[in-house]
Amino acid sequence: PAYIEKIAKRSPFGGKTVTGGIVTAKDSAWLLSWTVNRQPHFKKQPEDQIVVWVYSLLGDVPGDYVKKS
């Protein structure tokens, strides 16, 4: 949570939009991106948990850490 807040400049537990859109790791071979929307994301989600959506745009190329596509 502290790392998310440092990047987004918003508390992930504030009940409002957190990242305001996707955050992309430009130095990732896979172009990994992540976003955090309003929390709680699910009705029965515990208050101390955050749902982060992570995805890749270029999963067909070898990765930086995992050298597989």
Secondary structure as the mmCIF struct_conf table of DSSP 4:
data_model
#
loop_
_struct_conf.conf_type_id
_struct_conf.id
_struct_conf.beg_label_comp_id
_struct_conf.beg_label_asym_id
_struct_conf.beg_label_seq_id
_struct_conf.end_label_comp_id
_struct_conf.end_label_asym_id
_struct_conf.end_label_seq_id
HELX_RH_AL_P HELX_RH_AL_P1 ALA A 2 ALA A 8
BEND BEND1 LYS A 9 ARG A 10
TURN_TY1_P TURN_TY1_P1 PRO A 12 PHE A 13
BEND BEND2 GLY A 14 LYS A 16
BEND BEND3 VAL A 18 GLY A 21
STRN STRN1 VAL A 23 THR A 24
TURN_TY1_P TURN_TY1_P2 LYS A 26 ASP A 27
TURN_TY1_P TURN_TY1_P3 ALA A 29 TRP A 30
STRN STRN2 LEU A 32 THR A 35
BEND BEND4 ARG A 38 GLN A 39
BEND BEND5 PHE A 42 PHE A 42
TURN_TY1_P TURN_TY1_P4 LYS A 43 LYS A 44
TURN_TY1_P TURN_TY1_P5 GLU A 47 ASP A 48
STRN STRN3 TRP A 53 SER A 56
BEND BEND6 LEU A 57 LEU A 57
TURN_TY1_P TURN_TY1_P6 GLY A 59 ASP A 60
BEND BEND7 VAL A 61 VAL A 61
BEND BEND8 ASP A 64 VAL A 66
#
